[in-house]
Amino acid sequence: MIRILYFARLREQLGLSEEQLDTQSAIATIADLLAHLRERGGVWAATLSEGERLMTAVNQELARLETPIGDGDEVAIFPPVTGG
């Protein structure tokens, strides 16, 4: 299982803060995971679209689209952090 955490506006738009996803599907990277979630359609496709600026972390370390993920990993998805 992969634990997925959603933060900030993503949590509000998707209507949940976290979920568990079975790793038996063909999800090997962050890019695979995002594509899988977008396939849900509707708000998922819009919120996680390829044009959206999103950041991800695997096990609390910043990750890229090609970062591998697997059973037992925690993946966080969040909008870019801005500050002043």
C-alpha positions in Angstrom: 0.0 0.0 0.0 1.0 3.6 -0.7 -0.2 6.3 1.7 -1.1 9.5 -0.2 -1.4 12.8 1.7 -3.1 15.8 0.1 -2.3 19.3 1.5 -3.6 22.9 1.2 -6.0 23.6 -1.7 -5.6 20.0 -3.0 -7.2 18.7 0.2 -10.1 21.2 -0.2 -10.6 20.5 -3.9 -10.4 16.7 -3.6 -12.4 16.5 -0.4 -9.9 14.3 1.5 -6.6 14.7 3.3 -5.3 11.2 2.8 -5.9 7.8 1.3 -4.3 4.4 0.9 -3.7 3.0 -2.6 -3.0 -0.7 -3.4 0.4 -1.0 -5.0 -0.7 -3.9 -7.2 -1.5 -1.5 -10.0 1.2 -0.4 -12.4 2.5 2.5 -10.3 6.2 2.7 -10.2 6.9 6.5 -10.1 5.4 9.7 -9.0 4.4 10.4 -12.7 2.6 7.0 -12.8 0.7 7.8 -9.5 -0.4 11.2 -10.8 -1.6 9.7 -14.1 -3.5 7.0 -12.2 -5.2 9.6 -10.0 -6.1 11.8 -13.0 -7.8 8.8 -14.6 -10.5 9.2 -11.9 -11.8 12.1 -14.0 -13.7 15.1 -12.9 -12.1 17.2 -10.1 -9.2 14.7 -9.9 -8.3 15.3 -13.6 -8.6 19.1 -13.2 -6.8 19.4 -9.8 -3.9 17.1 -10.7 -3.7 18.1 -14.4 -0.3 18.1 -16.0 -0.5 21.9 -16.3 -0.9 22.4 -12.6 2.2 23.3 -10.6 2.4 20.6 -7.9 5.1 19.4 -5.6 5.6 16.0 -4.2 7.5 14.3 -1.5 8.2 10.6 -0.9 8.8 9.6 2.7 9.2 13.3 3.6 11.9 14.1 1.0 11.1 16.2 -2.1 10.6 14.1 -5.2 10.5 14.5 -8.9 8.1 12.9 -11.5 10.7 10.1 -12.1 11.1 9.3 -8.4 10.3 5.6 -7.8 7.6 4.7 -5.3 6.6 1.4 -3.9 4.9 -0.6 -1.1 5.0 1.2 2.3 5.9 4.6 0.9 4.2 7.8 2.0 3.6 10.3 -0.9 2.6 13.9 -0.2 1.1 16.1 -2.9 0.9 19.8 -2.4 1.0 23.1 -4.2 4.2 25.1 -4.3 5.0 26.9 -1.1 5.3 30.7 -1.4 6.4 33.1 1.2 8.0 36.4 1.8 
